Every structure is written in structure tokens, then in C-alpha cells.
Amino acid sequence: MSLNRFLLAAAATILVGCVTINIYFPEAAAQQAADRIIDEVRGLNGGSDAPPPEASGSETSLREDGAPRRLLIAAGTQVLEWLVPAAAAAPNFDASSPASRALEQSLKARFPRIKPFLDAGAVGLTDAGLLEIRDRNAIPLAQRNSVRQLVAEQNTDWEALYKEIARINGHPEWVDQIRKVFAERWVAKASRGWYYRTPSGSWQQK
């Protein structure tokens, strides 16, 4: 292959890769991450603590075909790194940050105090991946303010976590899609008797 044809092919591959990175949302990976985090928050995670496998990226062994070939490969690599920076790597929804881990622990610590009100139907799940007081009359009067504060704090942490997951993956514009995935997985994993609000605004019981 001539040098010109090689460079044109490389440029076309780079451009296609850029478009794919900008528009592709890996929903299946997001669902798996949502399931893991929801189970963790609910205290249901009994899986292995082994770290997730690293992304595969075997190094290509190059034949010693001479300086021109090595220089061409090096130049192509520099162009690739300039046009497609490291942040454009494939998303990894198993990745975490100090902020995401702190938020997960905060959500997990608060959940046991919220669960009785989910069980009683006083609090329900929303289609935005948050919590909402559904029936305040099911909450003893002396506890209404504390439950309202618990729900507000839990929602604040969930909102922050959705944004942090999107940020970690280099796509802050994905936050609404991430929130939607979590909302769907919360309903799918809800205990019998819990209430959830549909996109139409009506409450349904699991």
C-alpha cells in the first residue's frame, strides 16, 4: 500500500471512529452497572470484590522492516492521538471515581431508613430514577419532616451520581439516558408491594 493510500485509509477510520464515539450509548453496559449499583445501595451485593478486568489492548509486534516503516507508524500514532485523544476511549461503566464511590456509600447508608416507607407505599420510585413521597398520610406525623429530608438527600445524591457516571465516561450529555436506565432497573428490581410512577404520571404497585 502506498503512503498516500495508507494515510487516507487511516484518516477515514479516525473520522468514522469519532462519529461512533459521539453518538453511541452502550445501554446494555449501563443496565449492568445500574443493577450492580442498585444492589449495592440495597445491601444485596454478595458478589466478588475482584476488580473488573482491564480493557483489552494487546500490543502489536512490528517486524523490523526498516526505519521508514517505523517512522510512518510513529507519525500515524501521533496523528491519531491528536485527532482522537485518550478521553475518546470506549466507555467503561464499571469505572469509578472517589466521588462516585462516596455517593454510593452515602446512598447505601441512608437506604435502610427509607426502605420501611417504600415497603409501606408512603414513598415510591419515579420515572426519573428518583424517590417521591406518594402518600404522606402513611407516614406518622412525627416522622414526616425527617422522611421528607431523607428523600431529598437521597435524590440529591442520585442526581449527583448520574452526572458523575456520565462524567467518568467522558459523555456528560448521557446523563438523561443514564437516569432513564436507572429508573427502569429500579422498577424491574423493586420488591413486591413497592409503588412506581409511570411516565404518564400514574402510580402502580409492583
C-alpha positions as CSV (number, residue, x, y, z in Angstrom):
1,M,0.0,0.0,0.0
2,S,1.4,3.4,-0.9
3,L,1.9,6.1,1.7
4,N,-0.9,8.3,0.4
5,R,-3.4,5.4,0.4
6,F,-2.4,4.4,3.9
7,L,-2.9,7.9,5.2
8,L,-6.3,8.3,3.5
9,A,-7.4,5.0,5.0
10,A,-6.2,5.9,8.4
11,A,-8.0,9.3,8.2
12,A,-11.2,7.7,7.2
13,T,-11.0,5.2,10.0
14,I,-10.4,8.0,12.5
15,L,-13.3,10.1,11.3
16,V,-15.7,7.1,11.4
17,G,-14.4,6.3,14.9
18,C,-15.1,9.9,16.1
19,V,-18.7,9.8,14.8
20,T,-19.3,6.5,16.5
21,I,-17.9,7.7,19.8
22,N,-20.1,10.8,19.8
23,I,-23.4,9.0,19.2
24,Y,-23.2,5.6,20.7
25,F,-24.7,5.0,24.1
26,P,-23.9,1.4,25.4
27,E,-27.3,0.7,27.0
28,A,-26.5,-2.9,27.9
29,A,-23.4,-1.9,29.8
30,A,-25.3,0.9,31.6
31,Q,-28.0,-1.6,32.6
32,Q,-25.4,-3.9,34.1
33,A,-23.8,-1.0,36.0
34,A,-27.3,0.1,37.3
35,D,-28.1,-3.4,38.5
36,R,-24.8,-3.5,40.4
37,I,-25.2,-0.1,42.0
38,I,-28.8,-0.6,42.9
39,D,-28.0,-4.0,44.6
40,E,-25.1,-2.3,46.4
41,V,-27.3,0.5,47.7
42,R,-29.9,-2.0,48.8
43,G,-27.3,-4.1,50.5
44,L,-27.9,-7.1,48.2
45,N,-24.4,-7.3,46.6
46,G,-22.8,-10.6,47.5
47,G,-20.5,-10.9,44.5
48,S,-16.8,-11.0,44.3
49,D,-14.8,-7.9,45.3
50,A,-12.3,-8.6,42.5
51,P,-11.6,-5.6,40.3
52,P,-13.2,-5.5,36.9
53,P,-11.0,-6.8,34.1
54,E,-9.0,-4.1,32.3
55,A,-9.8,-3.2,28.8
56,S,-8.0,-5.4,26.4
57,G,-5.4,-3.8,24.2
58,S,-2.7,-6.1,23.1
59,E,0.4,-4.5,21.8
60,T,1.1,-5.2,18.1
61,S,4.5,-6.6,17.4
62,L,6.1,-4.9,14.5
63,R,8.6,-6.5,12.2
64,E,11.8,-4.7,11.8
65,D,11.2,-3.6,8.2
66,G,13.4,-0.6,8.4
67,A,13.4,3.0,9.6
68,P,10.9,4.3,7.1
69,R,8.2,1.9,8.2
70,R,8.8,2.7,11.9
71,L,8.7,6.4,11.3
72,L,5.4,6.0,9.4
73,I,3.8,4.1,12.2
74,A,5.1,6.6,14.8
75,A,3.7,9.5,12.7
76,G,0.4,7.8,12.3
77,T,0.2,7.2,16.0
78,Q,0.8,10.9,16.7
79,V,-1.9,12.0,14.3
80,L,-4.3,9.5,15.9
81,E,-3.6,10.8,19.4
82,W,-4.0,14.4,18.1
83,L,-7.4,13.8,16.4
84,V,-8.8,11.2,18.9
85,P,-7.5,12.0,22.4
86,A,-7.3,9.4,25.2
87,A,-10.7,10.6,26.6
88,A,-12.3,9.1,23.5
89,A,-11.6,5.6,24.7
90,A,-14.5,3.1,24.9
91,P,-16.9,3.9,27.8
92,N,-16.5,1.8,30.9
93,F,-19.5,1.8,33.2
94,D,-17.6,-0.3,35.7
95,A,-15.2,2.6,36.2
96,S,-15.5,4.6,39.4
97,S,-14.1,7.7,41.0
98,P,-13.7,8.9,44.6
99,A,-16.8,11.0,44.1
100,S,-18.9,8.1,42.7
101,R,-17.8,5.7,45.5
102,A,-18.6,8.3,48.2
103,L,-22.0,8.9,46.7
104,E,-22.8,5.1,46.5
105,Q,-21.8,4.7,50.2
106,S,-23.9,7.7,51.2
107,L,-26.9,6.2,49.3
108,K,-26.3,2.8,50.9
109,A,-26.1,4.2,54.4
110,R,-29.3,6.1,54.1
111,F,-31.4,3.4,52.3
112,P,-32.3,1.3,55.4
113,R,-34.1,4.3,56.9
114,I,-36.0,4.8,53.6
115,K,-36.9,1.2,52.9
116,P,-39.7,0.9,55.5
117,F,-41.5,3.7,53.8
118,L,-41.1,2.1,50.4
119,D,-42.5,-1.1,51.8
120,A,-45.4,0.8,53.3
121,G,-46.2,2.6,50.0
122,A,-45.6,6.0,51.5
123,V,-42.6,6.6,49.2
124,G,-42.4,5.5,45.6
125,L,-40.0,5.3,42.7
126,T,-40.3,7.9,39.9
127,D,-39.7,7.6,36.2
128,A,-36.7,9.9,36.7
129,G,-34.7,7.5,38.8
130,L,-35.6,9.3,42.0
131,L,-37.9,8.9,45.0
132,E,-41.0,10.7,45.8
133,I,-43.4,10.9,48.8
134,R,-46.5,9.2,47.4
135,D,-48.8,9.1,50.5
136,R,-47.7,11.3,53.4
137,N,-50.7,10.0,55.4
138,A,-48.9,6.7,55.6
139,I,-46.1,8.4,57.5
140,P,-46.5,9.1,61.2
141,L,-46.9,12.8,61.8
142,A,-43.8,12.9,63.9
143,Q,-41.7,11.4,61.2
144,R,-42.9,13.4,58.1
145,N,-40.2,16.1,58.2
146,S,-37.4,13.5,58.7
147,V,-38.7,11.4,55.8
148,R,-39.0,14.4,53.6
149,Q,-35.4,15.3,54.4
150,L,-34.2,11.7,53.8
151,V,-35.9,11.6,50.4
152,A,-34.5,15.0,49.4
153,E,-31.0,14.0,50.4
154,Q,-31.3,10.6,48.6
155,N,-32.4,12.3,45.5
156,T,-29.6,14.9,45.6
157,D,-27.1,12.0,45.8
158,W,-28.7,10.1,43.0
159,E,-28.7,13.2,40.7
160,A,-25.0,13.7,41.5
161,L,-24.2,10.1,40.9
162,Y,-25.9,10.1,37.5
163,K,-23.9,13.1,36.5
164,E,-20.7,11.6,37.8
165,I,-21.1,8.4,35.9
166,A,-21.6,10.4,32.7
167,R,-18.6,12.5,33.5
168,I,-16.4,9.4,34.2
169,N,-17.3,8.1,30.8
170,G,-16.4,11.3,29.1
171,H,-20.0,12.0,28.0
172,P,-21.8,14.4,30.3
173,E,-24.6,14.6,27.7
174,W,-25.5,11.0,28.6
175,V,-26.9,11.9,32.0
176,D,-30.6,11.8,30.9
177,Q,-30.1,8.3,29.3
178,I,-28.3,7.1,32.4
179,R,-31.1,8.4,34.6
180,K,-33.7,6.6,32.4
181,V,-31.8,3.3,32.6
182,F,-31.6,3.5,36.4
183,A,-35.3,4.3,36.6
184,E,-36.2,1.3,34.5
185,R,-33.9,-1.0,36.5
186,W,-35.2,0.2,39.9
187,V,-38.7,-0.8,38.8
188,A,-37.5,-4.1,37.4
189,K,-35.7,-4.9,40.7
190,A,-38.4,-3.4,43.0
191,S,-39.7,-5.5,45.8
192,R,-43.3,-6.7,45.7
193,G,-45.7,-4.1,47.0
194,W,-43.5,-1.1,46.1
195,Y,-45.0,1.7,44.1
196,Y,-43.6,3.3,41.0
197,R,-44.7,6.2,38.9
198,T,-45.1,5.6,35.2
199,P,-44.2,8.2,32.5
200,S,-47.9,9.1,32.3
201,G,-47.8,10.2,35.9
202,S,-49.9,7.4,37.4
203,W,-48.8,5.3,40.3
204,Q,-48.7,1.5,40.0
205,Q,-47.9,-1.2,42.6
206,K,-45.3,-3.9,41.8
